[in-house]
Amino acid sequence: MTRKVLHVSPYMAEAAGGPPVVVRRLIEGAQAGGWDTEVITCPDYSEDGGMQLQSEAGVSVVPSQLLGLFGSGRAKLEAAVQAADIVHCHTLWSPLVTKSAALARKLKTPYVVSPHGMLDPYSFAQKKLKKRLYLEVVERRTIAAAACVLLTAEKEQQLAETTFGPMANAAVVPLGADRLFEERNALREYFLAAHPELQGKRILLFMGRLHPKKRPEVLLDVLEAIRADFTDARLLFAGTGEESHVSRLKSRMRDLHLDDRALFLGHLSGKEKASVLAAADMFLLPSHQENFGIAVAEALHAGLPAILTRNVNIWQEIAEADAGIAVGDGDLVRDLGKAICSLLANGNKLEAMSANASQLAARLFTWERSSAKTLEVYEAVLGQP
């Protein structure tokens, strides 16, 4: 008998970042494993009001999270929960997710929760009073009554338990990341043909949202600090963010006279995204906090050593595999600069770390592995008396 999993996510638009990517890849894995799937979501972050989402098979869109609690939206949600064998709730602090979990309890449909880093003390500290109230009044039951709480790294579990307390129902299932879909040299040539000014340059890549949490501005100070020693180093920002923040970053770039050494590429997808990964020499992520960092894992698949902070929850796996360098938050500009220079100055070390990065990603961070382990969790939950 074919089983069905219902994914509930408050957003599925690409602009929302990691959770929609995770949902889509888990759906692909579940369908490959013979499962039926459905998604309930909202049009949040969609530029077209969710029209594209509504055209996708197996995706149901409620007009907003609050409207999912009442009337036809609630009826649609309840019917979807009732038709599922298991419900997979994504993110926290979401009325849609909270209601889905409550309906699952009412209908005796087992459910699992993926917090996506939202119990991390750094994330929890944003609007802390509001979240603490929501946690104690509503969300604690959502988490405690889940058949399983899926966390992406041992570090995420440690941090989540700092906020929530011991989680006996937790399981660690690392996420995956997309591999390059063409040969790396061909993709590199494609990128350099579009950006001939980068031919022969050493490319330092930041890829992700241009958001204060990720501290992209620090990388401009790092570039300014190393520019005299490595005149061929170029810093690329692949991503978008709020216009005001991007404007401040570009202003900082001009103040440091880095106009010819830093480049803002905007949001990239498909071949453009793959090609910049193929062309880069290393990946940089100085974040305050990252639950997993799918972009980091994508970079590892592309053979890029990762220079990152110890606030990225997979930093230990990367450091232990010698696939990158993790630094603390002390003197971030100095320590990032030192790590970058150690690779730019030593081609053999850079090449060895590149090979280690690819091997680590192939061993731990594939969607096939992540999907299989997630399905094992579903099966274990459904096999419980």
C-alpha positions in Angstrom: 0.0 0.0 0.0 1.3 3.4 -1.0 1.9 5.8 1.9 1.5 9.5 1.8 3.4 12.3 3.5 2.0 15.8 3.8 4.7 18.6 4.0 3.5 21.8 5.7 5.7 24.8 5.1 4.7 28.5 5.5 6.5 29.3 2.3 7.8 27.5 -0.8 9.1 30.4 -2.9 12.7 30.2 -3.9 13.4 33.6 -2.3 12.5 32.2 1.2 15.9 30.4 1.3 16.6 26.9 2.7 13.3 25.4 3.8 11.6 25.3 0.4 14.7 23.6 -1.1 14.6 21.0 1.6 10.9 20.3 1.1 11.3 20.0 -2.7 14.3 17.6 -2.4 12.6 15.5 0.3 9.5 15.2 -2.0 11.7 14.0 -4.9 13.3 11.4 -2.6 9.9 10.3 -1.2 8.4 9.9 -4.6 11.4 7.9 -5.8 10.9 5.7 -2.7 7.3 5.0 -3.8 5.5 7.5 -1.5 2.7 9.9 -2.4 3.3 13.5 -1.4 1.4 16.7 -0.9 2.4 20.2 0.2 0.3 22.8 2.0 1.9 26.3 1.9 1.2 30.0 1.6 2.3 32.6 -1.0 4.8 34.3 1.3 7.9 35.6 -0.5 6.2 34.9 -3.9 6.4 37.7 -6.4 3.3 36.5 -8.2 1.1 36.0 -5.2 1.6 32.2 -5.3 0.2 31.7 -8.9 3.2 29.6 -9.9 2.9 27.5 -6.8 -0.8 26.9 -7.4 0.1 25.5 -10.8 2.4 22.8 -9.4 1.1 19.3 -9.0 0.6 18.2 -5.4 0.9 21.8 -4.0 -2.1 23.4 -2.2 -1.9 27.1 -1.4 -3.9 28.9 1.3 -4.1 32.7 0.9 -2.2 33.4 4.2 -1.1 31.6 7.3 -4.0 33.1 9.3 -6.6 32.2 6.7 -5.4 28.7 7.0 -6.9 28.6 10.4 -10.4 29.5 9.4 -13.1 28.6 6.9 -12.2 27.1 3.6 -8.4 27.3 4.4 -8.9 25.3 7.6 -11.1 22.8 5.8 -8.4 22.3 3.1 -5.7 21.9 5.8 -7.8 19.4 7.8 -8.6 17.3 4.8 -4.9 17.2 3.8 -3.9 16.1 7.3 -6.6 13.4 7.4 -5.6 12.0 4.0 -1.9 11.7 5.0 -0.2 8.8 6.8 2.3 11.2 8.3 2.7 15.0 8.4 6.1 16.7 8.2 6.0 20.3 9.6 8.7 22.7 8.6 9.8 25.7 10.7 8.4 27.1 13.9 6.6 30.3 15.0 4.1 29.7 12.1 0.4 29.7 12.7 0.0 27.3 9.7 2.5 24.8 11.2 1.0 25.1 14.7 -2.5 24.4 13.4 -1.3 21.5 11.3 0.3 19.9 14.3 -2.8 20.5 16.4 -5.0 18.9 13.7 -2.6 16.0 13.4 -3.0 15.4 17.1 -6.8 15.7 16.9 -7.0 13.3 14.0 -4.3 11.0 15.5 -2.1 11.4 12.4 1.6 11.2 13.5 3.7 14.2 12.7 7.4 15.2 12.7 8.9 18.6 12.9 12.0 20.2 11.2 12.8 23.4 13.1 15.3 24.6 10.5 17.5 26.2 13.1 14.7 28.2 14.7 15.5 26.9 18.2 19.1 28.2 17.9 19.7 30.7 20.7 20.8 33.3 18.1 17.6 32.9 16.1 15.5 32.7 19.3 17.0 36.0 20.5 15.4 37.8 17.5 12.1 39.0 18.9 12.8 36.9 22.0 9.9 38.0 24.2 7.4 37.2 21.4 8.9 33.9 20.7 9.2 32.9 24.4 5.5 33.6 24.8 4.6 31.7 21.7 6.9 28.8 22.8 5.4 28.5 26.2 1.8 29.0 25.2 1.7 27.1 21.9 4.9 25.8 20.4 6.2 23.7 23.3 3.3 21.3 22.7 4.0 21.3 19.0 7.5 20.1 19.6 7.0 17.8 22.6 4.1 15.9 21.0 5.9 15.4 17.7 6.8 11.8 17.0 10.3 13.0 16.0 12.1 16.4 15.8 14.4 16.2 12.8 17.7 18.2 13.4 20.4 18.6 10.8 23.6 18.3 12.9 24.7 17.3 16.4 25.5 21.0 17.0 21.9 22.0 16.1 20.6 19.6 18.7 22.9 21.0 21.4 21.8 24.5 20.6 18.1 23.6 20.3 18.2 22.0 23.8 19.7 25.2 25.2 16.5 26.9 24.2 13.9 24.1 24.6 15.4 21.7 27.1 16.2 18.0 26.6 14.6 16.6 23.5 14.2 12.8 23.8 12.3 12.7 20.5 15.1 14.3 18.5 17.0 12.6 15.6 19.9 14.0 13.6 19.4 13.7 9.8 21.9 15.9 7.8 20.6 17.7 4.8 21.9 17.3 1.3 23.0 19.6 -1.5 22.9 19.7 -5.2 26.0 18.6 -7.2 27.3 20.3 -10.2 25.3 19.0 -13.1 28.0 19.5 -15.7 31.8 19.0 -15.8 33.5 21.7 -13.7 35.9 23.0 -16.3 33.1 23.5 -18.8 31.1 25.4 -16.3 34.1 27.5 -15.3 34.7 28.4 -18.9 31.0 29.4 -19.3 31.3 31.7 -16.3 34.6 33.3 -17.4 33.1 33.9 -20.9 30.4 36.0 -19.3 33.0 37.7 -17.0 36.2 38.0 -18.9 37.6 40.5 -16.4 37.9 37.6 -13.9 40.1 35.5 -16.2 43.3 34.6 -14.2 41.9 35.9 -11.0 41.5 34.1 -7.7 37.8 34.1 -6.8 36.5 34.2 -3.3 32.8 33.5 -3.3 30.0 34.4 -0.9 26.7 32.9 -2.0 23.5 33.5 0.0 21.2 36.2 1.2 22.8 39.5 1.8 21.6 39.8 5.3 23.2 41.1 8.5 23.0 37.6 10.0 25.5 36.4 7.4 27.8 39.4 7.9 28.8 39.9 4.2 30.2 43.3 5.1 33.0 41.7 7.0 34.3 40.2 3.8 34.9 43.6 2.3 37.1 44.5 5.2 39.0 41.2 4.8 39.5 41.9 1.1 40.8 45.3 1.9 43.2 43.8 4.4 44.7 41.2 2.0 44.6 43.3 -1.2 48.3 44.3 -1.1 49.5 40.7 -0.7 47.1 39.2 -3.2 46.4 41.7 -6.0 44.6 39.0 -8.0 42.0 38.2 -5.4 38.4 39.0 -6.3 35.4 38.8 -4.0 32.0 37.8 -5.6 28.7 38.2 -3.9 26.0 35.9 -5.3 22.7 36.8 -3.7 20.2 39.5 -3.0 18.8 41.1 0.1 16.9 44.1 1.3 17.7 47.1 -0.9 18.9 49.2 2.0 21.4 46.6 3.1 22.7 46.0 -0.4 23.1 49.7 -0.8 25.1 49.9 2.4 27.4 47.1 1.2 28.0 48.8 -2.1 28.7 52.1 -0.3 31.2 50.3 1.9 32.9 48.8 -1.2 33.3 52.2 -2.7 34.6 53.7 0.6 37.3 51.0 0.6 38.1 51.6 -3.1 37.3 48.0 -3.9 35.1 48.7 -6.9 37.5 46.8 -9.2 37.9 43.9 -6.7 34.4 43.1 -5.6 31.4 42.2 -7.7 27.7 41.9 -6.9 26.1 39.3 -9.1 22.6 39.3 -7.7 20.6 36.1 -7.3 21.8 33.2 -9.4 20.1 29.9 -10.2 20.5 27.0 -12.6 23.6 27.1 -14.8 24.6 30.6 -13.7 24.8 29.4 -10.1 26.6 26.2 -11.0 29.1 28.1 -13.1 30.1 30.6 -10.4 30.6 27.7 -8.0 32.8 26.0 -10.6 34.8 29.1 -11.2 35.5 30.0 -7.6 38.6 29.0 -5.6 37.0 29.0 -2.1 33.7 29.7 -0.3 33.3 32.2 2.5 30.6 32.4 5.1 31.2 34.6 8.2 27.6 34.1 9.6 26.4 34.8 13.1 24.4 31.6 12.8 23.6 28.9 10.2 21.5 25.9 11.0 23.1 23.8 8.3 24.1 25.9 5.4 22.9 24.3 2.2 25.1 26.8 0.2 28.1 25.5 2.1 27.4 21.9 1.2 26.8 22.9 -2.5 30.2 24.6 -2.4 31.8 21.5 -1.0 30.3 19.4 -3.8 31.9 21.8 -6.2 35.3 21.2 -4.6 35.5 24.5 -2.8 37.2 24.7 0.6 34.9 26.5 3.0 36.2 29.3 5.2 33.5 29.9 7.8 32.8 30.7 11.4 32.1 28.2 14.1 28.5 29.5 14.1 27.8 27.3 11.0 26.5 24.0 12.5 28.5 21.7 10.2 31.8 23.5 10.8 33.1 20.5 12.9 32.5 18.0 10.1 34.3 20.4 7.7 37.3 21.0 10.0 37.7 17.3 10.8 37.7 16.4 7.1 40.3 19.1 6.4 37.8 20.5 3.9 38.0 24.1 5.1 38.9 26.3 8.0 36.6 27.4 10.8 37.3 30.6 12.8 35.9 32.1 16.0 34.2 35.4 16.5 37.2 37.2 18.2 39.1 39.2 15.6 37.0 38.0 12.6 38.7 40.2 9.9 42.2 39.1 11.0 41.3 35.4 11.4 39.4 35.1 8.1 42.1 37.0 6.3 44.7 34.6 7.8 42.7 31.5 6.7 42.2 32.9 3.2 45.8 33.8 2.8 47.0 30.4 4.0 45.2 28.9 1.0 46.0 31.5 -1.6 49.7 31.2 -0.7 49.8 27.4 -0.9 48.4 25.9 -4.0 49.1 22.3 -2.8 47.1 22.9 0.4 44.2 24.5 -1.6 44.2 21.5 -4.0 44.2 19.0 -1.2 41.3 20.8 0.6 39.4 20.9 -2.6 39.6 17.1 -2.9 38.6 16.7 0.7 35.6 19.0 0.2 34.3 16.9 -2.6 34.8 13.7 -0.7 33.1 15.0 2.4 30.1 16.2 0.5 29.8 12.9 -1.4 30.0 11.0 1.9 27.6 13.0 4.1 25.7 15.7 2.3 23.7 14.1 -0.6 20.0 14.4 -1.0 19.8 10.6 -1.7 21.3 10.0 1.8 19.2 12.7 3.5 15.9 11.5 1.8 16.6 7.8 2.7 17.3 8.7 6.3 14.1 10.8 6.5 12.1 8.0 5.0 13.6 5.7 7.7 12.3 8.1 10.3 8.8 8.1 8.8 8.8 4.3 8.6 9.9 4.0 12.2 7.2 6.4 13.4 4.5 4.6 11.5 5.8 1.3 12.8 5.3 2.4 16.4 2.4 0.9 18.3 
